[in-house]
């Protein structure tokens, strides 16, 4: 949750927090990946990306207020919300590029 808040606030440490959370299993930073997947870390990363980095909200439609942290140039993901498929592509060079399928 610290990563989500840091990204939402535009703090410089947001990217390093997101990276640390993503590496919990990918790089086995805790040395216990063989015991199982870190579901809490994965869920926290997902929430940090959705709410902190993308600034996603739902009020009669999908709303985005993206804040890509320093070190993250692009974020692209597909989500299903309200029975609709949304392909979201946010780049540092442009405000928001949304595609709907």
N, C-alpha and C positions, 0 to 999 in steps of 0.2 A: 504494500500500500504506500510505502514511502516513495517508491518510484513513480506511482500514479500521481501523487500529490506534487512531487518535484517536477514532473513533466507538465502537469496542469498549470503550475505556477511559472513555468519557463525557467526553472533553475538549471544552472550549468551542470550540476551533478546528476541530472536525470539520466543521461545516456550511460554513465558508468553504473548506475543502479540497475537499469534495464539489462545491461550486458551481464552483470553479476548474476541476476536472477535467471537469465537465459542459459548461463553456463552451469547451473546446478547439476544438471544431468548430462548435458552435452560434453562437458569437460571433466565431469566427476569431481568437482572442486571440494566436495565434502568427503570423498573417498568411500561413499556408501551407496553408489548407484546400483551395485549388484544386489542390494537389499530391496530395490524397487524404485519406481518412478516417484519423484517429488511432486505430488499432485498440488500441494499448496503453493509451491513456487510457480508451477505452470498456470494455475488459476490467477495468482497475483500478477504474473506477467501479462496474461490476457486482459485483465481488468486495467492494468497500467496502460496498455496499448490502446484499448477502447476509450477509456474515460480520460486518461491523462494526455496521451499523445494525440489521439484523434478528436478529443473533446466531444464524443458522441452523446447525443440526447435524442429523445423521441417525444415530439409534441405535434401531433397531427402530421407526422412525416419525419423522416430522418434529418437531423441537423448535425452539422460538423463545425467544430471550432478547433482546427488542428494547430498543434504547437510542436513541430518536430524539434527535438533537442539537438544541440550542437553535437555533431558526430553522426547523426542519422539524416541522410540525404533524401530518403524515400521510404514510404510505407505503403504497401499494396496488400489488400486482403479482400476476401469475399465473405460476406456474412448474410445470413438469412434473418429477416426481422419482419414480423407481421405478415408472414406468408410470402414475402418478396425477397428476391435475391438482389443484393447490392454488391457491386464491385467497386471498391474504394481505392483510389490511387492518389496519394498525396505526395507531392514533390516539393523540395525546398525552393525550387525556382519559380513555382507557381502557387497561387493561393490554394485552390482545391480543384481537382479534376475528378469528377464523379461519373461513373458509368452505371447504368442500370440494365440488368438483363431480364 
